[in-house]
Amino acid sequence: MKQHEIDAGQRPGTTTEESAQLKALKKENAELKRANDILKAAASFFVAELDGPHTGS
């Protein structure tokens, strides 16, 4: 394995393109997890609001 491959975080047997695709997928996965956490928090908030005491408008 060459030093520049190690520095690039490339695994043995993967091409540079495969390594770039994997990196992009990991980034997308992290973004989706973050969005999912936000949606879970919003859902919890709305459930708490709906279950709380109702004040007439």
N, C-alpha and C positions, 0 to 999 in steps of 0.2 A: 504494500500500500504506500502510496506517495504522500509526502507531508501535506501538499495542498489539498488532497482528498480528505485527510484527517481534519485539517483546518476548516474545510467546508462542511464538516459533519456528515460526509458521505459514507454510506455503509459499503463494505466490500460487495461487489457484484451488482451494484446499482449504477445506472448511468446518471449523468448530471441532470438530465431531464426528469428522470424518475425521482431523484432527490428533491428537485424543485417542486415537483407535483406533491410529494409527501409533505414538504414544508408548507405549501399552500393549503393542503387539506387540514393539517394540524392547526393552522391559523384560523381557517373557517370553522373548524370544530370548536375552538376556544371562543370564537365570537358567538356561535350558536348557543353554547353553554351559558355564556353571559346573558344573552337575550332570554333564554329560558328561565334563568334565575330572576330576571326582572319581571317576567310574566308571572312567575310563581308568587313573587312578592305582591304584585298588583292584585292577583286573584285572592290572596289572603286578606288584603286590605278591603276589597269589595265584599268578601264574605263577612268580615267583621262589621262592615258598615250595614249590611243587610240584616245581620243578626242583632244589631244594636237597637236601642230604643228609637222608635220612630217619632219624629217631631213633625206635626202637620205643617204644611206650607200654606 
